[in-house]
Amino acid sequence: MKQKITILFLLATALVSGQINYKGFIDKYPIEFVTDIYSDGQGSAIYAYSNYDTPIVLNAKLKGTTLGFTEKDKNNKETAQLSFENYNAENDQLNGIWKDLISGKELKISLTKEFDLNYNNGEEGTEREILQPVSLKGKYFKLIISKEKRISGVKIIEKKTDKLIQKIDVGGDFWGLFSLNIGDYNFDGFEDFSVFETSYAGPNTSRTYFLYNPKTEKYFDGGFTGTSLEFDSKTKSIVEHNQCCAGRSIERTEYKVVNNKMVQVKKTCLEYDDKTGDYKKIKCD
């Protein structure tokens, strides 16, 4: 982002209640800042420096009125902390300290509330853009959130320049920090991305999968469908998990990818047996 550091803090309630977006500074560096707190005070966060626009995921915790964030390196060692005394989500101003745990250097954080997704500031038809916690080489993502607090689109933006590379319309339930993921879904060696769609009964969820076309350098809807898909890069297979009836019925379907299409390889169906206390294979419908 042009001449700025962007920081996104996402602290969620058991169900996302709405994120508050701030703008301000860490020392002399402009930032964006979004909070959303779990009812138990736990949460997550991200921030990205303007030189890289690469988001870094943080752990967050609210103790009393002190809101704290911890940054770790790739070896899981704590490297920095951000803290805010007298935190109150209702306040329009938010002030705190960024501290380097290695050198002890401290910088002031000063923020002003920009909008609250929970209330949308009473502005009808207003869409909001939320930075996501994952990025790719040379590009980062922002979700477009409708006034109904649903996902209406995604922007792929060039790092450092903020140039819009592509905008895609997509519908889905807003799932906060974890709404957008990245991965090589068609196993062609290029990173793709997916957007949360919805959740069903039990643990079943679905996502919309966008594949990268190296010729056009754009993304397209791959048409991958299924509940709770898992992608195995070693076997180059996709496994769909579908549970029903409080886990008493389980379907496991394996696919391979052919010409960017999911092709079923095999399907296994299991049903819980009260007599044996274990699952047994049954004929799939």
N, C-alpha and C positions, 0 to 999 in steps of 0.2 A: 504494500500500500504506500502511496506516494508520501515520502518524508514522514512516516509515522510508524510507530509500533502498534500492532493490533493485539489486544488481549481480550480473550473471551473467557468468562468464568461462568460455568454452568453447574449450579447446585440444585438438584431437583428434589421435589417432593415425591412420594411414592408414585403419584401421578403428576406429571409436569403441570404446575399451576400457572406458569407464566414467567418469562424471563425479563429482567430489567436491564436495559441497555444504557450505558454511561459513555461519555466522552470526556477526555481530560489528558493528564500528563503523568508520566514517570520522569521526575526531574524535568528536563526540557523536551522530552520526547512525547509527542502526541500519541494517545492510545484510545482504543475502544474497549469497553468493559461490560460484560453481561453477567448477571447473577441470577441464580435460581436455587433455592435452598430446600433440602430434604427436611421433613418434619423432625428427624432425629439429629439434625445438624451436620450430617455427613454429605459429601458431594465431590464433584470433580471440577476441573478447570482446564483452560487452554490459554497459552499466549504465543504470539508470533512476532518476531522482530522485523522491522521494515526492510532490513538488508536481505532478509531471506524469505519472509512471509511463510515460514514453516511453523505450523502450530505445535506447541509442546503441551502435553497433557499433564496436569497437576492434580494432586490430592487436596481436598478441602475439608475443613472442619470448623464448626461454629461452637465455641465454648462460652456460654453466657452471652456477652455482647462483643466478644472478640472473634472476628472472622479471620481464619488463617489458611494459607495455601503453602504446600511444599512441592518444590521442584526436584526431580531426581535425574541423574544421568543414565546412560544406557546400561550401566552396571548396578543400577538401583541405589546409588549413593546420593544422599540429599545434598543439593548444591545451593539452593536458594529458598528463601521464605518471603512471603508477602503477608502482611498483617494489617488489620483494620480494627482499631479500638472503637467502642461505642457504636457498633454497626446497627443500623436500623433501616430496613428495606423501604420505609416510608419517607426517609430523608431524601432531599434533592441533591445533597452534596455528600460525597464519600471521600475520606482522607485516610491515608495509610502509609506504610513503609515497605519498601523492597530492600531485602538484605541478602548480600552474597555471603554464604556460610563459610566460604574458603578464605576470603580476604577480610570479611567483616564490614565491607563497604555498604553504606545505606543510602538510599535515594527516596525522596518523598513522592507519594502518589496523591494526586488531586483529581477528583472526578465530579462531573455534573450529570445528573440523570437526563437521558434523552427520551426514552420511551419505556413503557411497561407492557409487555405482550398480554398480560392478564387483563388489563383495562383498555389497551390500545388508545389511551388518551382521548377517548370519545370521538376519534376521527373515523368516520364511516368510509369503508372501502380502502383503507390504508393497508398496504403491504409492507412487510418488514423483511430485512435481510440479516441472516444469522451466519456468521463464520463457523465452519465445521472443523473438527479436531484432527482431520486427516488431510494430507495434501500429496501431490505427485511432483515429480521433477519439473520445475518451471511453472507450476500452476497450483492454485488453491481453489477451494469451493465455498460458495455461500448458498444457503437455502433461502428460498423466497417463501415467507409465511403469510398466508391470507389473514384477513380480519377475523375469520372464523377459527383461527389458530390451526390451520391445516397446511400441509406442504402443497404449494401450487407450482413450484418450479425450482430449478437449480442453475446457478451461474458458475461457469468455469472461467477463472480469471488468471491472467499472467502475473507471476510474481514480479515484484519490484516496480513494474510499470502500471499495474492495475488495469491493463487493457482487457476488455471483455473478449474472451476467445469463443465462447458458445453459451447460449441460454437455451434450456430445455424445459418445456412444460411437463409437469408430472404431478399426479395427485397422490396423496398419502396422509396418514395420521402423523402429526408432529411428535417425535419421540426424543426431543431434546438433543443432548450431546451425541447420542448414538444413532441419529437419523441417517447419516451417510457413512458408508464404509468403502474401502478400496480393496481390490484383489484381482488376480488374473483369472477371471471366471470361465474363459474359453480356452485357457492353457496355450495361448499363442505367443507368450513371452512379453505381452504388453499389459500394463495395469489398466483395469477397468474400475467402475464404481457402481455402487448400488444405493438405493434410497428406500428407507422403511416405508412399507405400504400399510399394513394393518396387522392386528393380532386377533386370533380366534380363541375358541375355548381351549383351556389348558395352556400348554407351552407353545402351541403352534403360531407361527408368524409368517408373513410373506414380505418380499421386497421386490422392487423393480430394478432390473439389471441392465446397465448401459455398457456396451462393449466399444472398445476403441478401434477405429479404422485407421491403420497406419498410412494408407494412401491419401485419405482426405484430412487426416489429423483431427477428426471429429469423432464424437460419440453417438451411438444409435441404440435404440431400445432392442436388446437381444431377444426379447420374447421368452426368456426363461421363466417358467412358472413352476409353482410347487410350494409346499409349506416347509419351513425350517430347513432350507437347502444348506448342505455342507459341501465344500469344494476341496478335493484332495489333489494337490499338485504332484504328488509322487505317483499316484496311480492314474492321474488325469481323469478322474471320475467325479460325478456329482451324486450325492446321496440325499434323498428326501426322507424326512422323518415326519410321520403323521400319527398323532395320538388321539384316542377318542375314549369317551366314557370313563373319565377319571383315571386314564392310563391302563384300563383293562384291555384295550384293543390298540395294537401298534402295527403300522404299515411302514416298511422300509423299502424304498425303491431306488435302484442304482441306475445311473445314466452315464453315457459317454457323449462327447460333443463331436458332431459331424457337421461340417460346413456351418458352424455357429448355431446348430440346432441340438436340442437335448433329445437323445435317442435312448429309449429304455432298454436296459440290459437284462435286469431281473427284478422281481418283486417278491418280498417276503412278508407274510402276514402272521402275526402272533396274537394269541388271546390268553388272558390270565385264567389259570385253572385253580379253582378253590380247593380241590382235593389235594393236589400236589404242592400248592403254594408257589407255583412257578408258571412261566409262560410256555405254551405249546404252539407248534406251527399249525395253521389252519389253511384251508383253501381260500385264495384271494377271490373276491368278487370280480 
